[in-house]
C-alpha cells in the first residue's frame, strides 16, 4: 500500500482506538495475527490479544480520565510507519500504586508500525517512562 494510505491507518488507530476507545475498529485496521512488542502488553498476539491487554492495562483510563495520545508526526516508507506522539492526562486516580496527584502531565514517544495488506501487523513503541514517573513524583526529577 502507498505510504499515505498506511499513515491514514495509523492516524485512525490513534483517533479511534486509543483516543476514542473504540476497540471494534480493530477488526478493520489490525491484522488477526498482530504482534505487539510493548512490554506492558506482554507481547500481545493477535487482535484479540491486543483487545484483552487494552482492557487489562492497569487503569490508565481510570487514573487519567482525560488521557489523550496525539500524533505529532507520521513518516511512512514501504510497509513501515513511524509515529512521534505526545500523550497527556490529569492524574486523578491511583496508578501503579501512586495516589492521585491532580497533576496534568505530558510525555512523548515514538512508535514504529509495520503494516501488511492494509492492516497493522506489528508495533514497536518506545516512550519516556522516566519523564512520566518523574512528573508523577515517583522518581526524583532533575535538579535545576
C-alpha positions as CSV (number, residue, x, y, z in Angstrom):
1,X,0.0,0.0,0.0
2,X,1.2,3.6,-0.6
3,X,2.7,5.3,2.4
4,X,-0.1,7.9,2.6
5,X,-2.7,5.1,3.0
6,X,-0.6,3.4,5.7
7,X,-0.2,6.7,7.6
8,X,-4.0,7.2,7.4
9,X,-4.5,3.8,9.1
10,X,-2.1,4.7,11.9
11,X,-3.9,8.1,12.3
12,X,-7.1,6.2,12.6
13,X,-5.6,3.8,15.2
14,X,-4.8,6.8,17.4
15,X,-8.0,8.8,16.8
16,X,-10.5,5.9,17.1
17,X,-8.9,3.2,19.1
18,X,-6.6,5.0,21.5
19,X,-8.4,8.3,22.0
20,X,-11.9,7.1,21.0
21,X,-11.6,3.9,23.0
22,X,-13.4,2.1,20.1
23,X,-11.9,-1.4,20.1
24,X,-14.4,-2.5,17.4
25,X,-12.3,-0.6,14.8
26,X,-9.5,-3.1,15.4
27,X,-11.3,-5.6,13.1
28,X,-10.9,-3.2,10.2
29,X,-7.3,-1.9,10.8
30,X,-5.4,-4.6,12.7
31,X,-4.3,-8.0,11.3
32,X,-5.7,-11.0,13.0
33,X,-2.1,-12.3,13.8
34,X,-0.9,-8.9,15.1
35,X,2.2,-8.8,17.3
36,X,2.8,-6.1,19.9
37,X,6.3,-5.6,21.1
38,X,5.2,-3.5,24.0
39,X,6.3,-4.9,27.4
40,X,3.2,-3.6,29.0
41,X,1.0,-5.6,26.7
42,X,3.2,-8.7,27.2
43,X,3.7,-9.2,23.5
44,X,0.0,-9.4,22.8
45,X,-0.5,-11.7,19.9
46,X,-3.5,-11.2,17.6
47,X,-6.2,-8.6,17.5
48,X,-8.0,-10.3,20.5
49,X,-4.8,-10.3,22.5
50,X,-4.5,-6.5,21.9
51,X,-8.2,-6.1,22.9
52,X,-7.7,-8.1,26.1
53,X,-4.4,-6.3,27.0
54,X,-6.0,-2.9,26.4
55,X,-8.8,-3.7,28.8
56,X,-6.5,-5.1,31.4
57,X,-3.8,-2.3,31.3
58,X,-3.7,-1.2,34.9
59,X,-6.0,1.8,35.0
60,X,-4.5,4.5,32.7
61,X,-8.1,5.3,31.5
62,X,-9.3,5.4,35.1
63,X,-6.3,7.2,36.7
64,X,-6.2,9.7,33.8
65,X,-9.8,10.1,32.7
66,X,-8.8,12.9,30.2
67,X,-6.0,10.8,28.7
68,X,-5.1,11.6,25.1
69,X,-2.4,10.4,22.7
70,X,-1.9,13.0,20.0
71,X,0.0,12.3,16.8
72,X,2.8,14.8,16.2
73,X,4.4,13.3,13.1
74,X,3.8,10.4,10.8
75,X,6.6,9.2,8.5
76,X,6.0,6.3,6.1
77,X,8.2,4.3,3.9
78,X,7.4,0.9,2.4
79,X,5.4,-1.2,4.9
80,X,6.5,0.8,7.9
81,X,5.1,4.0,9.6
82,X,6.9,5.9,12.3
83,X,4.8,7.9,14.6
84,X,6.1,10.6,17.1
85,X,3.4,11.2,19.6
86,X,2.6,13.2,22.8
87,X,0.4,11.7,25.5
88,X,-1.2,13.7,28.2
89,X,-3.7,13.5,31.0
90,X,-4.6,14.6,34.5
91,X,-3.6,12.2,37.3
92,X,-7.0,11.8,39.1
93,X,-6.8,8.3,40.4
94,X,-4.3,5.7,41.8
95,X,-1.9,4.5,39.1
96,X,0.8,1.9,39.7
97,X,0.3,2.4,43.5
98,X,0.8,6.1,43.2
99,X,-2.1,8.1,44.7
100,X,-3.7,10.8,42.6
101,X,-1.7,14.0,42.4
102,X,-4.0,16.2,40.4
103,X,-1.0,16.9,38.1
104,X,-1.6,17.3,34.4
105,X,1.3,15.5,32.8
106,X,2.7,15.1,29.3
107,X,5.2,12.6,27.9
108,X,6.3,11.6,24.5
109,X,7.3,8.6,22.5
110,X,7.9,7.1,19.1
111,X,6.2,4.0,17.8
112,X,7.1,2.1,14.7
113,X,4.3,0.1,12.9
114,X,4.5,-2.5,10.2
115,X,1.5,-2.9,8.0
116,X,0.5,-5.8,5.9
117,X,-2.3,-5.9,3.4
118,X,-3.7,-2.6,4.7
119,X,-3.7,-3.7,8.4
120,X,-1.4,-3.1,11.4
121,X,0.7,-6.3,11.7
122,X,3.3,-5.2,14.3
123,X,4.0,-2.4,16.7
124,X,7.2,-1.3,18.5
125,X,6.6,1.5,21.0
126,X,9.2,3.5,22.9
127,X,8.1,6.1,25.4
128,X,9.6,8.5,28.0
129,X,8.6,6.4,31.1
130,X,11.3,8.1,33.2
131,X,9.8,11.6,32.5
132,X,6.3,10.1,33.1
133,X,7.3,8.7,36.5
134,X,9.1,12.0,37.4
135,X,6.0,14.0,36.7
136,X,4.0,11.7,39.0
137,X,6.6,12.2,41.7
138,X,7.6,8.5,41.8
139,X,11.2,9.2,40.8
140,X,13.1,12.4,41.6
141,X,13.4,14.8,38.7
142,X,16.5,16.7,37.5
143,X,17.8,19.3,39.9
144,X,17.6,22.7,38.2
